[in-house]
Amino acid sequence: MSPNRFAQSKPLFRYVNEVLRRFGGTRVFLLMSLYAPFLGAGIRICRVADDATWFEVELPLRFWNKNYFGTHFGGSLYAMTDPFFALILTEFLGPDYVVWDKEATIRFKRPGRGTTRARFEIPRQQLETIRQHVDRDGKRHEIFQTNLIGPDGDVMAEIEKTVSIRRKSTVINSA
């Protein structure tokens, strides 16, 4: 697909997203469980806040997401953490901002057995503060952390994500 065709299709994606959101609110994010990488790994989005400031996700241990040792495959564990902080920011900030995952670290603490759960949350006050900083400075890198929790309530892995946030005008002017 040429860059021109993609640019022309972008408004279509936005339109479809707006229509789905009118009918389903943030519940439309539950459909992300059908996204091929999530579906293939067995990742499920269980709950989403009405204002999309938090997501709860789980990954049951299945034969197709086990590693050689019979525990969760690390790539599946990371995949369950991938888009959520960026999605929260994108939903809150709106179309005048560009949000990208910049960096990620996963520190495994213990083998993953059973269903793994994670909650991704950015409080509204922190979101407002981020918007103020980006509006003032044009861009910002934010670091977010969460844990992957095993069925026994113990931390299986610690996740740290760095997210880049810019105003669209900054991206256009810096190109």
N, C-alpha and C positions, 0 to 999 in steps of 0.2 A: 504494500500500500504506500503510495507516495505521500510525502509530508502534507501536501495540499489536501488530499482526500481525507487524511486523518483530521486535519484542522476543520474540515467541513463537517465531519461526523461528530465532532465533540459536542456541538450544540444539541444534536440528537440524543446523545447520552445524557446530557443535563436535563433535557425535556422528559425523557423516560424516567429519570430519577425523580423529578418533580411530581410527575403523575403518580408514581408509586408511593411517594411520601404523602401525597394528599389523601390517598385511600388507606394507607397503612401506618402513617407516622413512622416512628423509629422502628416499629416492628418489621419494616422492610429489611432491616439489617439481619434479621433472623434467617432470611433467605441466603445470606452469605454462606451458610452451612452447605449450600449446594454448589458453591464455587469449587471448581475442579481440584485445586490443591488441598482445600479443606476436606472435601468429600473423600478424596483418595486417602488422606491420612486418617480420616475418622473424626476430625475436629468439628465440634458443634458449638454454635453460639446459643447459649441457653436463655440469657436475659439481657435486655438493653434498657437503660434509663429512658424515660419519656423525652428528656432533653439531650440524649446521647452523650452524657458526661461520664458514663461508665458502661462497661460490657462485662459479662460473665461468660467464660468459655470453658469447655471441658473436652478432654481427650481420653476416651476409654481405651484400655489396652486390648488390642485385637491381634490376631495372627498376622495381619498385613502391616501392622506398625510396630512389630517387635523386632529387636535386633538379634544378633547371634546368641546373646546371653539370656534371651527371653524377657528382657525389659524394654521399656519404651525406646524407640529409635530417637536419637538426639535431634535429628533433622525435623521430625514430626513435632517434638516438643518446642523447638524454635519456631516452626511454622505457626503454631497456635498463638504465638506472641506477636507475629509480624505487623499487622496493619493497625492495631487498635488505638495506640496513642495518636498516630497520625490522623486516623478517622475522627477521633474526638475533637482534635484541633480543627480539622477541616470543617466539620459540622458547625462548630461554634463560631469560627472566624468568618466563614462564608467565602464567596467566590472572588473577593478582592485580595486573597492571600494564597500563597503557594506553600504547601507543606510537604516535606519529604523526610523519610527516614534517612539519617546520615550515618549512623553507627550503631552497632549492637554488640552486647556482650552477654553470654550465658555462662554462669558458673554452676556446674552440676555439683550437688551436695550429696545425693544418694541415688541409687538406682530407682527408676520409675516403674512401679508395679501397680496395677489397678488403674482406676480413673484419676486422671490428673486434672486439677481445676486451676483457673487463674481469674483474677479480677483486675481490670484495667480501668483506672479512674483518675480524672483530673478535676478537682473541685472548681466550681464556678468562679470563686474568688481568684484562684490561680490562673484560670483562663482569662479573666479580665486583666490581670496584671501582665500576662504575656502579650495580650493585645496592645496594652499601653506601651510596653517596651518596644514592640515591633513598629507601632505607629510613630514612635519617637525616633528610633534608630534605623528603621528600614528593614532590619533582619535580626534574627536571634536564634541561638541554638539552646534548646532546653533538654535537660536530662531527666528521664523518668525511670522509675524502678517498680518492679512487681516481683512476686514470687509464684512459682509453680508449686502447688500444694497436692500432696498425695492423699490417698483415701484415709490414712491414719491421722491426717492433719499436720504432718511434718512437711517442712520445706524440702522439696526435691531439687529445685534449681532457683537461682537468683537471676533476674533479668534486668539489664540496664540498657535503655534505648536513648540515643541522642537524636533529636528531631530538629530539622532546620525549618524555620518559619520566615517567610519574606512577604512583603507587600508586592503585589503584581507589578506596580509601577517601578519598584526597585529592580525587579528581574528584567523588565523591558529596558530600563535605563542602563543597566550594567552589561547588557548583551553587546 
